[in-house]
Amino acid sequence: MKKSYIIIIYLIIATQIYSGDIWIDMYGTSSTSGTWNSGIRSDRETNIKPPFVVNWMKQGWRGEGVNVVTPEAGSIIYNGYVYLGEGNCDQRDPSKWEEPGWVWAWDIATGVTKTGYPLGPLDSGVMGLGGNIVIGENKLYALTVHKLWGWDISGPVPVTLTGFPVEITETVGNDIYEFVFTDCGITFYRGKVYFATGSWSSLKALYLYCKSGIDGSEVWRRRLNTGELGGGRGGVGATAWEGRIYVSGFDTRKIYCFDAETGADCSGYPIQLEAAWIRAMPIIEDGKMYIGTQSGYFYRIDAFTGNIEWTYRTDHPYMSGENDEIVSTASIWGDKVYFGGHSGRLYGLNKETGEEAPGFPTSYLLGVIGDGPISTANGVVYTNNTIRTFAVDAETGEILWQSEEPPYHSGGQVGDYNFPAVTIGDGYIVSTYGRRNCIVVYKPVSPTATRTHTATMTITPTETITETHTNTPTQTRTYTNTPSATITNTASITATWTNTWTATMTPTATATVSETASATPSATASETPGEFYLKLIGNSPNPGVEYTDIIYEIGREAEIEVRIYTISGEKVREIRGRGEKGRNSIMWDTRNKRGRGVATGVYIYSIEARDEAGGKRYKEWGKIAVVK
């Protein structure tokens, strides 16, 4: 009897520890779009699968040259609407960040603006990881450069919450080197709002804040740096799990953990990692934390004790001996954890062992930038490389679908590190493209859609049977030859003929019947691949400042390699990727192989395509001007 009581008590405690609190971050959640528990962007409820088509797109609505979809923007799907924070995140002119911000909401099915929106003008731009907005308990919060805003959205129109907006007094000035940033993400957990601040100056006072979600009053704050030179530049994100808040130290190489109610330190924390910078947020599942660092190491850590259980080191795909930077927030599907490398590679590891999963890391590059958070749903891994969205098979690493590049809209921005997101919910996926200054909603292709194949079929009668009956009832059988063809995507056809008959009995002295008894089919089907070619279109923008796209066409899918040289012939950079039939582009971020920005000047580049079917290589040359 005593043993039974012990078991019951243990089960109650275990249930309390592992009961998944609803954890909501700036990348979005709702009862209708799955629950991103503990930072894992994984919709476990949906049954959507690629391919997808564009449902609607919004772009550049403030006019020529104004950034409205920031490089770090993400959307939220909530009760049939898509929410987005707007700010002018001009990378070259931080004073633009002070321009008014807005919060938008559109019907996810139609793109029609929701009644009462956009919210604003706000005091300054809504900019930061995930777009710096979050929704919890029918309340919407937005973090601008200087203030925290809040609205009740339970009614037909949003109403500003009492006590909001809340001034964040430390975020003063617009000198990028002295400025205190509020662009490190926002989280809602158990009725409270959490966010951290950062700065390029370690002399600033930088905190993790806990604010009441009801009236904005401060519950607690914790200092994330010493205020001395080299003493830390703040934190990134705020992951909530089992009554705790976990924060990445931006350049302290530490993971901090605080009690969500009191702000007290958790036992065993902070923990020190092998890192230069940490730009990703931790994710937690079953008591295990997963996070990558900019120095190229990925960790599994016991979330309770802080003990490191395994470490994985990346290899840069084209910089020998160097690590692939990780600034991407990871996601999980099944027994694997996935994250992006800055090179554009997608990694997949076994959660328990840290060993590479079959098909990962991918041999291809998903563009040049893989910084955005990873999302998973229904056995598919989703990632966004600032100009395309990719859907990758979670088991094999095979690309199942990739979007077309949206058109460029004036005001698009791209930085050294970008965090474009893919949000999944309500049967749609939503991608933000700061580089293209637009947001796109995709829907699955209708299940009635079919591929078209060309098939030729010839049926030739080959036999005639004549029966003669005398002074007996006559049975007449009529045979109908019905050809049907099943055409598979491998361009093969299986042909079948079904003989059906009808019988009539006619009392007559003599009857002669002629009937066709068989047919010999001849069927062919083909899907001939087009002739392979490589055509260099050019590069845009030219001159490039922060980046330029090298645009080309190929006759069919192929491996692509770009080599960039100085005019004296010194190799600056190699970029590899994979192109599909038709027009493609590959981005150069105007950096050399060591990640440093190149000088102003003219550069020569070659683009080479390898025709796998024909075994030949095709190469063309071009020039790029860079202005710094």
MORA-V819705 format. One record per helix or strand of 2 or more residues. SS is the DSSP state (alpha for helix, beta for strand). FROM is the first residue (numbers start at 1). LEN is the number of residues. If there is no record, write none. Layout:
SS/FROM/LEN
SS/FROM/LEN
This chain:
alpha/2/17
beta/24/2
alpha/37/3
beta/42/2
beta/52/8
beta/76/3
beta/81/6
alpha/94/5
beta/102/6
alpha/129/3
beta/133/4
beta/139/6
beta/147/6
beta/159/2
beta/166/2
beta/180/2
beta/186/4
beta/192/5
beta/198/2
beta/207/6
beta/218/6
beta/234/8
beta/244/6
beta/254/6
beta/271/2
beta/283/3
beta/288/5
beta/297/6
beta/308/6
beta/331/3
beta/336/5
beta/346/5
beta/375/3
beta/380/5
beta/389/5
beta/399/4
beta/422/4
beta/428/6
beta/438/7
beta/454/34
beta/493/34
beta/534/7
beta/548/7
beta/558/9
beta/571/9
beta/582/7
beta/601/11
beta/616/11
